[in-house]
Amino acid sequence: MIKILLVGEVLNHRSFNGANKALPVLASCLHNAGFTQVVQLDLERPDISMNDVLHEVTDADLVVFSGCMTPQLPEIDRDTLIVSDRLRQLNRSHVPIIVGGYAAKAIADIAKITPWITAFADGEGEEMILEIAKSVDSSTFSHDTQIQGLAFIDDNGKFHHSLATRVSNFDDIDQNFGLVHIPEVHDMNIFKSNDGKQLKTAQLFTQKGCPWRCGFCNKSNESSQVFRLSSESFRRQLRQLKQQGYAAVYLDVDTFTVHDKAFRQEAEILHQEGFVWGSNTRIDQIDLEQMLYMVQHNCVYMFFGVEHTMPEVMLAVGKFNGSLQSQMKQALAYPQQVEQVFQEMAKAGLPSSYFVILGLPKAKLGESSYEPTTFEDDMTTIRFGVEKCDPDFLNFNMLRFMPGSVAADVPNHPAYSCVRPSGGQPITAGYFLPRAAEYFGYDVPENHGVYRLCESVGRNQPTTTAMNAVRVYETIHDT
C-alpha cells in the first residue's frame, strides 16, 4: 500500500478563521477507497513544522500540497522546493509532488518555471485524488497521464490543462476525518456561549455550487449547478462532531438560502443536534421570515456582501442574473433592498456586517463603456450603510484579482480591464509569486501596509488600480 502525504500550507494573511478542509476531505476519500496509509500534516498546527514534512517524505510515495490558496504561492514555492531537494537527496525524485486548490488556477506561467512541482490539480479533488493515487499505486503515473484536472508541463515543454469535474455526491465523505483542531485558527469569535466563552467551532459544507456569477468572486467561472449533502450524512457528521466536543458549526457554503426547503431542513437538523451556527447568503435571497426561522433554530450569524450600492457598479461587476433589462431593474432596487434587509437583521436579532468592496468598476449609463469608481462613489456607499443600515460592523475590502474569477481571467473584459493592473490581459498565478512576476515582467502594484486594513490584503496580491494608499487612508479616515 502506498503512503500518501497531504500537506496544508500556512496562510499568513487571513480575513477570517477557518480550517483547511481539503486535508480531511481528501484523507476521507482515500480511506474510503482503501488507501489507509495517509498522513495529514497541517503546517498551521503549532506542533508541526517542515521538519515533520521532511521526515515523512522519506518513505512517501505521493506528496500533495492540498487546499492551497493563490496568495500562498510564495510559501508553496518555497516549501515544495525544499521537499523536492530532500527527495533528490534520498534518490527518490520520482515521487510526484502535486499542488491542489485555488492556487492551481491560471497556473501555466508558474508551471513553466517550476520543474520541481510534478503537476497542479485544478478543480474539486475528491475524485481526482483517487485517480492520482491509483495511478501512483500501479506505477503508471507520469506527465502523460490523462487524469482530469491535472495541469503540467510535458517533456516537450508543452503545457497541458484540464479541469476536474464537480463532485455531485459527497455523502460518504467525513469532512473532519482525522482533523486536529487548532483553536486559534479554527474557532470563530462569532460563536460564544452565554457566559462569553469561545465555542469549539467546526466547518461543514452542505452544498456545492452557486447560481450567480459575481465577477469578483473566484468561483465565478465554476459550474452554477448546486449539489447538496443528504440530511442523513449531515446529521451523522454533526453527531460525530458533538462527540468530539464541538458546539458551533460554520456552514461554509456560497448561498445558504438558495433553496428555501433545504435550508430550513438543515437549520432544523442543526437545532435538533444542539449546535449554534452561522453561514452566508445573498441580500436578495433572504427575508425577515427566513431570518426569524434561523434564529429560532440557533443561528447566531449570517453574512452577506453588500459590495456597493450604486446601480452602475452592480451592473459592471455582474452581481445579478438575467437579461440586461432584468439586471438594471435589480440594480436600481438594490439600495432599498439593502436597507430593508439590515433593518430586518436588527428585528431578528442577528448581528449585521456591512461589507464594501473598494475600487470596483462602474458602467457609464447611456454609453457602452466603463470607468473606475471614485473616492466619492465609495464614500456614498459607506455613508448609506452607516446612516441607513446602522450595521453592527463595517468591513472594507479592495477589489483583488483572483485567478478563477471573471475579473481576473477574461481577456479584455469590458468592465474589469479599466481597473486591472494588466489592463486587457488576464491576471495569472504568476502575479502572486515575486520570482514569476520578475521573470515574466509583470507589473504588480506595490501594496502599501495600509492595505492590510482591507481584509488582510497581502503584498503580492494584484489589486485594483482605482485605489492607492492615500485613498485607502482617506476612506477609513472619512468614514
C-alpha positions in Angstrom: 0.0 0.0 0.0 1.4 3.4 -1.0 2.0 6.1 1.6 0.4 9.5 0.7 1.4 12.7 2.4 -1.2 15.5 2.5 0.4 18.9 3.4 -1.5 22.0 4.4 0.4 25.3 3.9 0.4 28.2 6.3 -1.9 31.1 5.5 -0.1 34.3 6.6 -2.8 36.8 5.8 -6.3 35.6 6.7 -9.5 37.6 6.6 -11.3 35.2 9.0 -10.6 32.0 10.8 -11.2 28.5 9.4 -9.7 25.1 8.7 -8.0 23.7 5.6 -10.9 21.4 4.8 -9.0 19.8 1.9 -6.9 17.7 4.2 -9.6 15.7 6.0 -11.8 15.6 2.9 -9.1 14.1 0.7 -8.0 11.8 3.5 -11.5 10.5 3.9 -11.9 9.9 0.2 -8.7 7.9 0.1 -9.6 5.9 3.2 -13.0 5.0 1.8 -11.2 3.7 -1.4 -8.8 1.6 0.7 -5.8 3.9 0.8 -5.3 3.9 4.6 -1.7 5.0 4.8 -2.4 8.7 4.6 -0.6 11.3 6.7 -2.1 14.8 7.2 0.4 17.5 8.1 -1.2 20.9 8.6 1.6 23.4 8.9 -0.8 25.8 10.8 -0.6 23.4 13.7 1.9 24.7 16.3 3.3 21.2 16.8 4.0 20.7 13.1 6.9 22.1 11.0 8.6 21.5 7.7 11.0 19.2 9.6 8.0 16.9 10.2 7.2 17.0 6.5 10.8 16.2 5.6 10.7 13.3 8.0 7.5 11.8 6.5 8.7 12.2 2.8 11.5 9.7 3.4 9.1 6.9 2.6 6.2 8.7 1.0 5.0 7.6 -2.5 3.0 10.8 -3.2 3.1 14.3 -1.8 0.1 16.6 -2.2 0.1 20.2 -1.0 -3.7 20.4 -0.5 -6.3 23.2 -0.3 -3.8 25.8 -1.4 -4.9 29.4 -2.0 -3.4 31.6 -4.6 -1.9 34.1 -2.1 0.0 31.2 -0.5 2.1 30.7 -3.7 5.3 32.2 -2.2 5.2 29.7 0.7 4.2 26.8 -1.6 7.0 27.7 -4.0 9.5 27.6 -1.1 8.3 24.5 0.6 7.7 22.3 -2.5 11.3 23.1 -3.5 12.5 22.0 0.0 10.6 18.8 -0.4 12.0 18.2 -3.9 15.5 18.8 -2.7 15.0 16.3 0.1 13.6 13.7 -2.2 16.6 14.2 -4.6 19.0 13.6 -1.7 17.2 10.4 -1.0 17.4 9.3 -4.7 13.6 9.4 -4.7 13.0 12.2 -7.3 10.4 10.0 -8.9 7.9 10.7 -6.1 5.2 13.1 -7.5 4.7 16.5 -5.9 1.2 17.8 -6.6 -0.3 21.2 -5.6 -4.1 21.4 -5.4 -6.6 24.1 -4.6 -7.4 27.5 -6.0 -3.6 28.1 -6.2 -3.8 25.8 -9.3 -5.9 28.3 -11.3 -4.2 30.1 -14.3 -1.0 28.3 -13.4 0.7 28.0 -16.8 3.3 30.6 -16.2 4.4 29.2 -12.8 4.4 25.7 -14.2 6.9 26.7 -16.9 9.5 27.8 -14.4 8.8 25.4 -11.5 10.1 21.9 -12.7 10.1 20.5 -9.2 6.3 20.5 -9.0 5.1 17.5 -10.9 1.6 18.8 -11.6 -1.1 21.1 -10.3 -4.6 19.9 -9.6 -7.3 22.2 -10.8 -10.9 21.7 -9.6 -12.5 19.6 -7.0 -10.1 16.9 -5.7 -12.4 14.2 -4.2 -12.3 12.1 -7.3 -9.1 13.4 -8.8 -7.1 12.3 -5.7 -8.3 8.7 -6.2 -7.2 8.7 -9.8 -3.8 10.0 -8.9 -3.4 7.5 -6.0 -4.4 4.6 -8.2 -2.0 5.7 -10.9 0.9 6.0 -8.4 0.0 2.7 -6.8 0.1 1.0 -10.2 3.4 2.8 -11.2 1.7 4.3 -14.2 1.7 8.0 -13.1 3.6 10.2 -15.4 3.4 13.5 -17.2 1.4 11.8 -20.0 -1.4 10.9 -17.7 -4.9 11.8 -18.8 -6.3 12.4 -15.3 -9.0 15.0 -15.5 -7.9 18.2 -13.6 -4.1 17.9 -13.9 -2.1 20.8 -15.2 1.6 20.3 -16.1 4.4 20.8 -18.5 5.3 17.7 -20.5 8.7 16.6 -21.5 8.5 18.6 -24.7 7.7 21.8 -22.8 4.0 21.9 -23.7 1.5 23.0 -21.1 -1.4 20.6 -20.5 -4.5 21.6 -18.6 -7.9 20.3 -17.7 -10.5 21.0 -15.0 -11.8 18.3 -12.7 -15.5 17.7 -12.9 -17.7 18.8 -10.0 -18.4 16.1 -7.5 -22.2 15.6 -7.2 -22.3 13.1 -4.4 -20.3 13.7 -1.2 -22.4 11.9 1.3 -19.8 9.3 2.2 -17.1 11.8 2.9 -16.2 12.6 6.5 -15.4 16.3 6.2 -13.5 16.3 9.5 -11.7 12.9 9.1 -8.6 13.0 11.2 -8.7 16.7 11.7 -6.7 18.1 14.6 -8.5 21.1 16.0 -6.4 24.3 16.2 -8.4 26.7 18.4 -6.6 29.9 17.4 -7.1 29.1 13.7 -10.4 27.2 13.6 -12.5 28.8 16.2 -14.6 31.8 15.2 -15.3 34.5 17.7 -18.9 34.9 16.4 -19.7 31.7 18.3 -19.7 32.3 22.1 -21.5 30.6 25.0 -24.0 32.7 27.1 -21.2 33.4 29.6 -18.9 34.6 26.8 -16.7 31.6 26.4 -15.4 30.6 23.0 -17.2 27.6 21.5 -15.3 24.9 19.7 -16.0 25.5 16.0 -16.3 23.1 13.1 -16.8 23.8 9.4 -19.0 21.8 7.1 -20.3 22.3 3.5 -23.8 21.1 2.8 -23.9 22.3 -0.8 -21.6 23.0 -3.7 -22.1 25.5 -6.4 -23.6 28.9 -6.8 -26.2 30.0 -9.4 -24.7 33.5 -9.6 -21.5 34.6 -11.3 -20.3 37.8 -9.5 -17.3 38.7 -11.5 -15.1 39.5 -8.5 -15.6 36.0 -6.9 -13.0 33.3 -7.6 -15.9 30.8 -8.1 -17.5 32.8 -10.9 -16.0 30.6 -13.6 -17.3 27.4 -12.0 -20.4 25.5 -12.7 -23.6 27.2 -11.4 -25.3 23.9 -10.7 -25.9 23.3 -6.9 -25.4 19.8 -5.4 -26.4 19.1 -1.8 -25.4 16.9 1.1 -28.0 14.5 2.2 -29.8 15.0 5.5 -28.6 11.6 6.7 -25.0 12.4 6.1 -25.3 15.9 7.6 -26.9 14.5 10.8 -24.3 11.7 11.1 -21.4 14.1 10.8 -22.9 16.5 13.3 -23.2 13.7 15.8 -19.6 12.8 15.3 -18.6 16.4 15.9 -20.7 16.5 19.1 -18.9 13.5 20.4 -15.6 15.4 19.8 -16.7 18.4 21.9 -17.7 20.8 19.1 -20.6 23.2 19.9 -20.7 25.5 16.9 -20.8 24.9 13.1 -20.0 27.3 10.3 -21.7 26.2 7.1 -19.1 27.1 4.5 -21.4 27.5 1.5 -21.9 30.2 -1.0 -25.6 30.9 -0.7 -27.2 29.1 2.2 -30.8 30.1 1.4 -30.6 29.3 -2.4 -33.2 26.6 -1.8 -35.8 27.5 0.9 -36.9 24.0 1.8 -33.4 22.7 2.0 -32.1 25.5 4.3 -35.0 25.0 6.7 -34.3 21.3 6.9 -30.6 22.0 7.6 -31.5 24.6 10.2 -33.8 22.2 11.9 -31.2 19.4 12.0 -28.6 21.8 13.5 -31.1 22.8 16.2 -32.0 19.2 16.9 -28.4 18.2 17.3 -27.7 21.1 19.7 -25.4 23.4 17.7 -25.3 27.1 17.3 -24.4 28.0 13.8 -23.9 30.6 11.0 -23.4 30.8 7.3 -23.5 33.0 4.2 -26.2 34.1 1.7 -27.1 37.0 -0.6 -29.1 40.1 0.3 -31.6 39.3 -2.4 -32.1 35.8 -1.2 -33.2 36.4 2.4 -36.1 38.0 4.2 -37.4 38.6 7.7 -39.4 35.4 8.0 -36.4 33.4 7.0 -34.2 35.2 9.5 -36.6 34.6 12.3 -36.7 30.9 11.4 -32.9 30.7 11.5 -32.7 32.5 14.9 -35.4 30.1 16.3 -33.1 27.3 15.2 -29.9 28.5 16.9 -28.5 30.7 14.1 -26.3 33.5 15.5 -24.6 34.7 12.4 -25.5 35.2 8.7 -23.1 37.1 6.4 -23.7 38.6 3.0 -21.7 41.1 1.0 -23.2 44.5 0.1 -20.2 45.2 -2.2 -21.6 48.6 -3.4 -25.0 50.3 -3.7 -24.5 52.3 -6.9 -26.6 50.6 -9.7 -23.8 51.5 -12.2 -21.4 49.4 -10.1 -23.7 46.5 -9.6 -24.2 46.2 -13.4 -20.5 46.4 -14.1 -19.5 43.7 -11.7 -22.1 41.1 -12.7 -23.9 40.9 -9.4 -27.2 39.8 -10.9 -28.5 37.2 -13.3 -31.0 37.6 -16.1 -31.3 39.9 -19.2 -29.8 43.3 -19.2 -33.2 44.8 -18.6 -33.7 42.5 -15.6 -30.3 43.3 -14.2 -30.9 47.0 -14.5 -34.2 46.6 -12.6 -32.5 44.6 -9.9 -29.6 47.1 -9.6 -32.0 50.0 -9.2 -33.9 48.2 -6.5 -30.8 47.1 -4.7 -30.1 50.1 -2.3 -33.7 49.9 -0.9 -33.3 46.1 -0.6 -30.0 46.5 1.3 -31.6 49.0 3.7 -34.6 46.8 4.3 -32.5 43.6 5.0 -30.3 45.4 7.5 -33.4 46.7 9.3 -34.8 43.1 9.3 -31.5 41.8 10.7 -31.9 44.0 13.7 -35.5 42.9 14.2 -34.5 39.3 14.0 -31.6 39.8 16.5 -28.8 38.8 14.1 -25.6 40.8 14.1 -25.0 42.6 10.9 -21.9 43.4 8.9 -21.9 46.0 6.1 -19.3 44.7 3.7 -18.0 47.0 0.9 -15.5 46.4 -1.9 -13.4 49.5 -2.8 -12.2 50.4 -6.2 -14.7 48.5 -8.4 -15.5 49.5 -12.0 -18.8 51.2 -12.9 -20.9 51.4 -16.0 -21.3 54.7 -17.8 -25.1 54.7 -18.2 -26.2 55.5 -21.7 -22.8 54.5 -23.0 -21.2 51.2 -23.8 -18.1 51.8 -21.6 -16.9 51.6 -18.1 -14.7 53.6 -15.7 -13.2 53.2 -12.2 -15.3 54.2 -9.2 -14.2 57.3 -7.5 -13.4 58.1 -3.8 -16.8 59.8 -3.6 -18.6 56.8 -5.1 -17.2 54.6 -2.4 -17.9 57.1 0.3 -21.5 57.4 -0.9 -22.0 53.7 -0.4 -20.3 53.8 3.0 -22.4 56.7 4.2 -25.5 55.0 3.0 -24.6 51.9 5.1 -23.8 53.9 8.3 -26.8 56.2 8.1 -29.5 54.0 6.6 -28.5 50.5 7.7 -26.9 51.0 11.1 -24.8 47.9 11.0 -23.0 46.3 13.9 -19.8 46.0 11.9 -18.3 47.8 8.9 -15.9 45.9 6.7 -13.7 47.1 3.9 -12.2 45.1 1.1 -10.4 46.1 -2.0 -11.0 44.6 -5.4 -8.4 41.8 -5.7 -7.9 39.9 -8.9 -8.0 36.2 -8.0 -7.4 33.6 -10.8 -10.6 31.7 -11.3 -12.7 34.8 -11.3 -14.2 36.6 -14.3 -12.4 39.7 -13.2 -9.0 38.1 -13.4 -9.5 35.5 -16.2 -11.4 37.1 -19.1 -9.2 38.9 -21.6 -10.2 42.5 -22.5 -13.2 42.3 -20.1 -15.3 45.4 -20.8 -15.6 46.4 -17.2 -12.8 44.9 -15.2 -10.0 45.9 -17.7 -10.3 49.5 -16.6 -9.2 48.7 -13.1 -7.0 45.7 -13.7 -3.2 46.2 -13.3 -2.6 44.2 -16.5 -5.3 46.1 -18.5 -6.8 43.8 -21.1 -4.5 40.9 -20.2 -5.6 38.2 -17.6 -4.2 38.1 -14.1 -2.5 34.8 -13.7 -1.0 32.9 -10.8 2.4 34.3 -11.7 1.4 37.7 -10.4 1.3 36.3 -6.9 4.8 34.9 -6.9 7.5 37.5 -7.0 10.1 35.4 -8.9 7.5 34.6 -11.5 6.4 38.3 -11.8 10.0 39.3 -12.3 10.7 36.5 -14.8 7.7 37.4 -17.0 7.9 41.1 -16.5 4.5 41.5 -14.8 3.7 44.9 -13.4 2.4 44.1 -9.9 1.3 47.1 -7.8 3.2 47.5 -4.6 0.6 47.2 -1.8 1.2 49.7 0.9 0.9 48.4 4.5 -2.3 50.3 5.0 -3.9 47.9 2.6 -3.9 45.3 5.4 -6.8 47.2 6.8 -8.8 46.0 3.8 -9.5 42.3 4.8 -5.8 41.5 5.1 -4.6 42.3 1.6 -1.1 40.8 1.2 1.8 42.5 -0.5 1.9 40.1 -3.5 -1.8 40.4 -4.5 -2.8 42.3 -7.7 -5.3 44.9 -6.6 -7.5 47.5 -8.4 -5.7 50.4 -9.9 -8.5 52.7 -8.8 -7.1 52.5 -5.2 -3.8 53.8 -3.7 -2.6 54.2 -0.2 -3.8 57.7 0.2 -7.3 56.8 -1.0 -7.4 53.8 1.4 -6.4 56.0 4.3 -8.8 58.8 3.4 -11.6 56.3 3.0 -11.1 55.0 6.5 -10.4 58.5 7.9 -13.6 60.0 6.5 -15.8 57.1 7.5 
